[in-house]
Amino acid sequence: MLEFLSSVLTSSSFIPDGHCYLWKPGLIWLHIISDSLSAIAYYSIPLMLVRFVQKRRDLPYAKVLLLFSAFTIACGTTYIIDMWTLWHPSYWLFGFLKALSAFISVCTAITLMPIIPQALILPSLEQLEATNYQLLAEVLERRSIEEKLRSSKQMLQLVIDNIPQFIFWKDINSVYLGCNRSFAHATGLDNSLEIVGKTDENLPWSSEATDGFREYDARVIATDIPQYHIIESLLSADGKQHWKDINKIPLHNIKGNVVGLLSTVEDITERKQVETVLLHLNEELEIRVLERTVALSASNQQLAAEIAERQAAETALRRSEERYRSLVEATSQIIWDTSAEGEFITEQPSWSAFTGQTIDELRGWGWLNAIHPSDRSHTAQTWSKSITNGILYEVEHRLRRDDGEYKYMSVRAVPVWDNDSNIREWVGVHTDITERKRSEEALLSSFATNRALLNAIPDLMFRFSRDGILVNYKVPKESEILFQAREYLGKNIIEVLPEDIASTVLQLIEKALQTGELQVYEFQLPQSNNITYWEARLVLSESNEVMAIVRDITQRKLIEEDTSNALKQEKELSELKSRFITMTSHEFRTPLTTILLSAELLKDYGQNWSEEKKVEHLQRIQVSGEQITNLLNDVLLLGKAEAGKLECQPSPLNLSEFCNDLVEEIQLGSGSKHMIVFVEEGECTTTCIDEKLLRPILSNLLSNAIKYSPTDSIIQVTVACQKEKVIFQVEDSGIGIPPEDLQRLFEPFHRAKNVGTTPGTGLGMAIVKKSVDSHGGQITVKSEVGVGTVFTVTLPLHFSSDVTHPLNS
């Protein structure tokens, strides 16, 4: 080992580097100086890095800096050995030092590899400075806001504490949340903070006063209605009696819910004392006046008359002022007055109460700031013109309410003249016409709806005067008589229609004008070598005009003729078909017209409508479609019964649950206009009955009871389950059924004469009868016009061998 170290350090077998440089002094010194400077630089760099790491221990990557220091020291040492080998050929030592430098270099490079990506994402100095500036600005801004809030809160507390009235606020349980300094001192407290958490029982009030306070608090919180000018007599902390004028106002949160109340209390003890003193003085004065009056009655008669006249004038003036003040306070209008130059210079209570503007904000022309920006220019010009010319000021504009909502206002102002015919002041009034504006917009929308409705109706419409003159018309574009209507506009109907038809129409026009009732007339017209059938419905439109709605019923007449021919073979069946066609042509037209109208409106105006209005028309289409579906289902059910295909298929049924569900379903459908009372007698949990037949029976009876009963009336449904049968009874207090209609009650499409305009198809009772008959049951009816109707349905209970009825157990 010693020999190896000796060979490494001596290396006497090698030639020094100086021989390679031929021992030229210039070349040798060049290498010595260069290597010396490089070594010094390499040794100074790690010293500075180590010093830097010691000072900044918070910085990351200290390990890399230390490795880099070791690398530079190793590199500096190789430069020193390089100078040493000029004279001493210790190349083994030189090689070992280079190997050490290479090893440290590799370790440094390996350590740097994962650090470089992390270092690249570090923010630059500029970014750090920008972030610091932003944070500093936010801190300064937050400090400024906090300072303003603190100053505002201090100012608010200062204002509240310096108000002479007592102010305090409570939660919904009448627990004090705060007060001003005056109220705290009046209750014997040192400061307003001591009131927090206390109740009236903790303060020096009497039990009667405490009960009164809690009663008023509870009333204000429960009703959300302020209570003003509550006069109470209280004992203060010093034991003296004081009279208080109390106001209690509910406090609301953001959602509008009452969360507490605010009270203001004004000490009116001095006023009460003054009133008492004045009362005594008035009594003494009356005694003295009475004594003086006895002595001076003769000499003071004239003076008394003058005093009475003056008092009457003062009373009249005072009453006039009180009436004016009461009018200003009571009216919903905004009453205001300005100087002769048209500027606000005095308090305007009603204006400030509506707009929230203070006198300083509306002074001069500041009131214009409460006018909608789009209306300000026109308002200012009109006002300036009226002031200049001394004429009536009339204008309409939108005025901003204190909550930010604009209201349409009609404004009028008149000048008040003095004795010298100069304008002394202006008095004006703002009248809220927002509802009128909305009504006008609704009317315009209604006009558009009516226009669309008229365009959607396929019938022909004509307006005739009392003399039969064609005033106006509306016909579909595809109608063949369009040019005829235009050609005969302004001419008499006698010149348009055949004489016999025109004469009848004139008579119906006169009858419609006299009675105001609908007149229906069917007639025939030859057209294109064919006979066409028309139906005219004449109704009063104006005092001297009639609207005629004309419909082509040729197809209906042809169907009726075919039906009439079929009656010769099957009279009863054909009569049913005829009535069915008549009914369906009418009942289907209404929902189909609604569907057509809503679809056309959605097509033409849907892009301008809100989503709510679009949904409304889509719901109309859906409801009309359901009406058509229900009507078809009724017709199919009735047709199946007529064909003998309506079979009874009883099965186990929990009748109690079924009836409860059906009553609840119909109750929800009718809303809160009627009350359905369900009464159950006997055990109805397990029965055997055909649910498909039972549902139309009870549904139609309940629907008719609701339809023909007055609003808020009671409809009773009774179900009595016996051993072999079940009895249903539906009782209402509706319009009743006339005796002459009872005989035809269960005929299809027949409706009683007293149903009026109540919608219906006349199929409900026929379906009920067919369903009852198919089930082998019976139905009876008792009815009195104007009193009500009772339907009783008795159905047998069909038990199969595998079903055991509880009554039979």
Disulfide bonds with the S-S distance in Angstrom:
Cys684-Cys721 1.86
